Amino acid sequence: MPPKARSPKIVADLPLHLCDDHVLTEPQVCVLVGFSPDTLHRLHRNGEGPVRTQLSERRHGYRLGEIRRWLDARSAA
């Protein structure tokens, strides 16, 4: 059986060649912005988190471009 894929633990584990349309998982977003999953959930519930993309009925992700725009908006505020 092949080894199970692991979630990135540091930003260096994320590929550098990603375009804005690349969809990141929640663990990847948490690593990228330095938030815990609980903080990301709380921001989303309060309407303050990055825009999520619905991938299927039970799965969502985050487009890298949306994460970048969200970070830019937070740093400008």
C-alpha positions in Angstrom: 0.0 0.0 0.0 1.4 3.5 -0.9 2.2 5.9 1.9 -0.7 8.2 2.9 -0.3 11.8 1.6 0.4 14.2 4.5 -0.8 17.7 5.0 1.8 20.4 4.7 3.2 21.5 8.0 5.1 24.5 6.8 4.8 26.9 3.9 7.9 25.5 2.3 6.0 22.2 1.7 3.6 24.0 -0.6 4.5 24.1 -4.4 5.8 27.5 -5.5 4.5 27.4 -9.0 0.8 27.7 -8.2 -1.5 30.0 -10.2 -4.4 32.0 -8.8 -6.9 29.4 -9.9 -5.2 26.6 -7.9 -7.5 25.3 -5.2 -6.0 24.8 -1.7 -7.3 22.6 1.0 -8.2 24.0 4.4 -5.0 22.6 6.0 -2.9 24.2 3.3 -4.6 27.6 3.8 -4.0 27.3 7.6 -0.3 26.7 7.0 -0.1 29.5 4.4 -1.7 32.2 6.6 -0.6 30.9 10.0 -4.1 30.3 11.4 -5.5 27.3 13.2 -8.5 25.6 11.7 -10.7 26.9 14.5 -9.6 30.5 13.6 -10.3 30.0 9.9 -13.8 28.5 10.8 -14.6 31.4 13.1 -13.6 34.0 10.5 -15.7 32.2 7.9 -18.7 32.1 10.2 -18.4 35.8 10.9 -18.1 36.6 7.2 -14.5 37.8 7.6 -12.7 34.8 6.1 -11.4 34.2 2.6 -14.0 33.2 0.0 -14.5 29.4 -0.2 -15.2 27.5 -3.4 -17.7 24.6 -3.2 -16.1 21.6 -4.8 -18.9 19.1 -4.2 -21.8 18.7 -1.8 -19.5 18.1 1.2 -16.2 19.5 0.1 -14.9 23.0 -0.3 -11.5 24.6 -1.0 -9.9 28.0 -1.4 -8.6 29.5 -4.6 -5.1 30.9 -4.1 -6.1 34.1 -5.8 -8.9 34.6 -3.3 -6.5 34.0 -0.4 -4.0 36.6 -1.9 -6.8 39.2 -2.3 -8.1 38.5 1.2 -4.7 38.9 2.7 -4.1 42.2 0.7 -7.4 43.5 2.0 -6.6 42.6 5.6 -3.2 44.3 5.4 -4.7 47.5 3.9 -7.4 47.8 6.7 
